[in-house]
Amino acid sequence: MNISGLLTGLLLLLFASNAFAVDSYRFLHVTIDTPWIIFIFLLCIVMFPFILSAVLHWHFAGKKRDSDVKDETAD
C-alpha cells in the first residue's frame, strides 16, 4: 500500500461523520406496520417457489415428450 492511499484513508476516516452511518436510527424507523411488512416479505419469499412449481407443472403437464410423439407417428 502506498503512502497516498494510506493518507487518503486516514483523511476519510478523520472526516467521517456519524450522521452518515448506515445503521443510524433515522434509517431504522419501526412502526406498527413493520411486523406486517416483514411477514409479507417472508411470505412472498417462501411461497414463490411453490407457486412457480405449480405454474410450471400446469404448463408442462399437457405437453407430450418428443419420444412420445415419434412413437405415435411410427404406428
WORADA-V37393 format. One record per residue. PSI is psi in whole degrees, 0 to 359 (none if undefined). OMEGA is omega in whole degrees, 0 to 359 (* if undefined). BURIAL is # if it has 16 or more other C-alpha atoms within 10 Angstrom, else .. Layout:
# WORADA-V37393
psi/omega/burial
PSI/OMEGA/BURIAL
PSI/OMEGA/BURIAL
This chain:
# WORADA-V37393
psi/omega/burial
134/182/.
170/184/.
323/182/.
322/177/.
320/178/.
317/179/.
319/178/.
317/178/.
319/178/.
320/178/.
319/178/.
321/178/.
324/181/.
319/184/.
6/177/.
136/182/.
146/178/.
341/180/.
339/181/.
4/182/.
138/181/.
328/182/.
25/178/.
149/183/.
342/179/.
342/177/.
352/184/.
56/178/.
121/177/.
118/180/.
184/179/.
338/180/.
348/185/.
314/178/.
325/179/.
322/178/.
318/177/.
317/180/.
314/181/.
322/178/.
312/180/.
325/177/.
318/178/.
319/180/.
319/182/.
320/186/.
338/184/.
314/178/.
323/179/.
317/179/.
317/179/.
317/179/.
324/177/.
318/180/.
317/180/.
322/177/.
316/179/.
321/183/.
317/185/.
358/182/.
325/182/.
350/182/.
145/177/.
154/176/.
160/179/.
325/180/.
326/177/.
323/180/.
320/179/.
323/179/.
323/181/.
324/180/.
339/180/.
336/182/.
none/*/.
